[in-house]
């Protein structure tokens, strides 16, 4: 069983990002004492001091910087999984196959794809470019959405 939780690490990240326990508590809809308790428990279970006071702010210790740096990709991956689950729950597609004629303006295509990825970050886009005047049917055309 794990000694620490993703929630504790996410709270640590939020305290560092916002610079205070109070702001982190407000943003995560918790009491300040809950944030303090969770971070004290995190440090106790690890046996390492992660934060140190610096004036009115809490800053990472060198050990805190190292460990949080290692945990951040895990937090991002977990967030991705939750977002992906919501996408699946809502019935959104997770893959889109596009076939685009080679004469289609690339700047416009890339602008459209950027907007699409911002709106649907969990959807993978497979783009196939075909030549306009090819007599033969390209196999990707039959698979395209």
C-alpha beads as a LAMMPS data file, in Angstrom:
LAMMPS data file: protein, C-alpha beads

145 atoms
144 bonds

1 atom types
1 bond types

-500.0 500.0 xlo xhi
-500.0 500.0 ylo yhi
-500.0 500.0 zlo zhi

Masses

1 110.0

Atoms # bond

1 1 1 0.000 0.000 0.000
2 1 1 1.204 3.491 -0.799
3 1 1 2.173 5.844 1.984
4 1 1 1.112 8.970 0.092
5 1 1 -1.836 9.920 -2.110
6 1 1 -2.232 11.780 -5.387
7 1 1 -4.447 14.221 -3.517
8 1 1 -1.600 15.127 -1.154
9 1 1 0.806 15.666 -4.045
10 1 1 -1.785 17.723 -5.933
11 1 1 -2.243 19.896 -2.840
12 1 1 1.517 20.380 -2.592
13 1 1 1.628 21.400 -6.243
14 1 1 -1.247 23.840 -5.700
15 1 1 0.395 25.422 -2.613
16 1 1 3.610 25.931 -4.568
17 1 1 1.757 27.271 -7.616
18 1 1 -0.324 29.756 -5.626
19 1 1 2.263 30.527 -2.961
20 1 1 0.083 29.995 0.092
21 1 1 -1.950 27.446 1.986
22 1 1 -4.950 29.795 2.125
23 1 1 -5.078 30.326 -1.647
24 1 1 -4.636 26.600 -2.270
25 1 1 -7.456 25.882 0.185
26 1 1 -9.763 28.344 -1.586
27 1 1 -9.002 26.954 -5.031
28 1 1 -9.436 23.322 -3.973
29 1 1 -12.556 24.046 -1.876
30 1 1 -10.987 22.832 1.361
31 1 1 -10.268 24.420 4.683
32 1 1 -6.779 25.760 5.265
33 1 1 -6.386 23.316 8.152
34 1 1 -7.211 20.409 5.794
35 1 1 -4.497 21.512 3.366
36 1 1 -1.999 21.954 6.212
37 1 1 -2.887 18.569 7.699
38 1 1 -2.535 16.744 4.367
39 1 1 0.847 18.306 3.636
40 1 1 2.102 17.618 7.166
41 1 1 0.989 14.001 6.750
42 1 1 2.714 13.801 3.345
43 1 1 5.987 15.030 4.826
44 1 1 5.651 12.751 7.852
45 1 1 5.031 9.658 5.736
46 1 1 7.966 10.465 3.472
47 1 1 10.242 11.467 6.321
48 1 1 11.352 14.471 4.262
49 1 1 10.697 18.195 4.633
50 1 1 9.136 19.398 1.377
51 1 1 8.193 22.973 2.261
52 1 1 9.828 25.693 4.269
53 1 1 8.385 29.081 5.250
54 1 1 9.810 32.118 3.505
55 1 1 8.083 35.210 4.821
56 1 1 4.378 34.719 4.172
57 1 1 4.999 32.094 1.485
58 1 1 5.804 28.427 1.612
59 1 1 8.602 27.429 -0.742
60 1 1 9.904 24.038 -1.755
61 1 1 13.043 22.684 -0.173
62 1 1 15.589 21.154 -2.560
63 1 1 14.154 17.717 -1.712
64 1 1 10.651 19.080 -2.320
65 1 1 11.666 20.405 -5.734
66 1 1 13.181 17.083 -6.706
67 1 1 10.253 14.948 -5.532
68 1 1 7.522 17.237 -6.868
69 1 1 9.348 17.303 -10.203
70 1 1 9.154 13.516 -10.283
71 1 1 5.472 13.470 -9.302
72 1 1 4.222 16.164 -11.713
73 1 1 4.163 13.844 -14.749
74 1 1 2.098 11.391 -12.697
75 1 1 -0.370 14.128 -11.745
76 1 1 -0.640 15.162 -15.390
77 1 1 -1.143 11.553 -16.471
78 1 1 -3.834 11.048 -13.848
79 1 1 -5.583 14.227 -14.990
80 1 1 -5.393 12.947 -18.575
81 1 1 -7.005 9.647 -17.529
82 1 1 -9.857 11.465 -15.767
83 1 1 -10.421 13.736 -18.772
84 1 1 -10.294 10.759 -21.123
85 1 1 -12.876 8.941 -18.992
86 1 1 -15.161 11.984 -19.180
87 1 1 -14.719 12.030 -22.959
88 1 1 -15.707 8.377 -23.181
89 1 1 -18.633 8.910 -20.817
90 1 1 -19.928 11.775 -22.948
91 1 1 -19.718 9.640 -26.072
92 1 1 -17.026 11.683 -27.768
93 1 1 -14.758 9.937 -30.226
94 1 1 -11.216 9.176 -29.228
95 1 1 -9.876 8.942 -32.782
96 1 1 -10.629 10.888 -35.943
97 1 1 -9.292 9.827 -39.350
98 1 1 -9.048 12.677 -41.876
99 1 1 -8.088 12.541 -45.523
100 1 1 -7.150 15.920 -46.967
101 1 1 -6.404 16.840 -50.543
102 1 1 -2.865 18.103 -51.026
103 1 1 -4.129 21.404 -52.471
104 1 1 -5.991 22.310 -49.263
105 1 1 -4.237 25.364 -47.721
106 1 1 -1.927 24.081 -44.987
107 1 1 -2.115 27.190 -42.789
108 1 1 -5.883 26.902 -42.687
109 1 1 -5.713 23.161 -42.033
110 1 1 -3.267 23.592 -39.150
111 1 1 -5.351 26.414 -37.646
112 1 1 -8.443 24.202 -37.754
113 1 1 -6.559 21.264 -36.243
114 1 1 -5.192 23.477 -33.424
115 1 1 -8.718 24.635 -32.568
116 1 1 -9.973 21.064 -32.671
117 1 1 -7.198 19.825 -30.365
118 1 1 -7.909 22.633 -27.894
119 1 1 -11.572 21.713 -27.813
120 1 1 -11.075 17.925 -27.886
121 1 1 -7.621 17.254 -26.399
122 1 1 -8.340 13.560 -25.845
123 1 1 -9.156 12.871 -29.494
124 1 1 -6.299 11.537 -31.577
125 1 1 -6.271 12.834 -35.153
126 1 1 -4.788 10.756 -37.965
127 1 1 -4.218 12.915 -41.021
128 1 1 -3.579 11.504 -44.482
129 1 1 -2.747 13.766 -47.401
130 1 1 -3.676 12.614 -50.911
131 1 1 -2.968 14.021 -54.354
132 1 1 -5.900 15.639 -56.122
133 1 1 -5.571 14.103 -59.582
134 1 1 -4.805 10.528 -58.675
135 1 1 -7.069 8.181 -60.619
136 1 1 -6.660 5.351 -58.182
137 1 1 -8.719 5.428 -55.005
138 1 1 -6.469 5.916 -51.961
139 1 1 -7.109 3.263 -49.265
140 1 1 -7.302 5.961 -46.592
141 1 1 -10.350 7.520 -48.276
142 1 1 -12.523 4.524 -47.460
143 1 1 -11.470 4.660 -43.795
144 1 1 -11.785 8.422 -43.387
145 1 1 -14.365 10.092 -41.227

Bonds

1 1 1 2
2 1 2 3
3 1 3 4
4 1 4 5
5 1 5 6
6 1 6 7
7 1 7 8
8 1 8 9
9 1 9 10
10 1 10 11
11 1 11 12
12 1 12 13
13 1 13 14
14 1 14 15
15 1 15 16
16 1 16 17
17 1 17 18
18 1 18 19
19 1 19 20
20 1 20 21
21 1 21 22
22 1 22 23
23 1 23 24
24 1 24 25
25 1 25 26
26 1 26 27
27 1 27 28
28 1 28 29
29 1 29 30
30 1 30 31
31 1 31 32
32 1 32 33
33 1 33 34
34 1 34 35
35 1 35 36
36 1 36 37
37 1 37 38
38 1 38 39
39 1 39 40
40 1 40 41
41 1 41 42
42 1 42 43
43 1 43 44
44 1 44 45
45 1 45 46
46 1 46 47
47 1 47 48
48 1 48 49
49 1 49 50
50 1 50 51
51 1 51 52
52 1 52 53
53 1 53 54
54 1 54 55
55 1 55 56
56 1 56 57
57 1 57 58
58 1 58 59
59 1 59 60
60 1 60 61
61 1 61 62
62 1 62 63
63 1 63 64
64 1 64 65
65 1 65 66
66 1 66 67
67 1 67 68
68 1 68 69
69 1 69 70
70 1 70 71
71 1 71 72
72 1 72 73
73 1 73 74
74 1 74 75
75 1 75 76
76 1 76 77
77 1 77 78
78 1 78 79
79 1 79 80
80 1 80 81
81 1 81 82
82 1 82 83
83 1 83 84
84 1 84 85
85 1 85 86
86 1 86 87
87 1 87 88
88 1 88 89
89 1 89 90
90 1 90 91
91 1 91 92
92 1 92 93
93 1 93 94
94 1 94 95
95 1 95 96
96 1 96 97
97 1 97 98
98 1 98 99
99 1 99 100
100 1 100 101
101 1 101 102
102 1 102 103
103 1 103 104
104 1 104 105
105 1 105 106
106 1 106 107
107 1 107 108
108 1 108 109
109 1 109 110
110 1 110 111
111 1 111 112
112 1 112 113
113 1 113 114
114 1 114 115
115 1 115 116
116 1 116 117
117 1 117 118
118 1 118 119
119 1 119 120
120 1 120 121
121 1 121 122
122 1 122 123
123 1 123 124
124 1 124 125
125 1 125 126
126 1 126 127
127 1 127 128
128 1 128 129
129 1 129 130
130 1 130 131
131 1 131 132
132 1 132 133
133 1 133 134
134 1 134 135
135 1 135 136
136 1 136 137
137 1 137 138
138 1 138 139
139 1 139 140
140 1 140 141
141 1 141 142
142 1 142 143
143 1 143 144
144 1 144 145
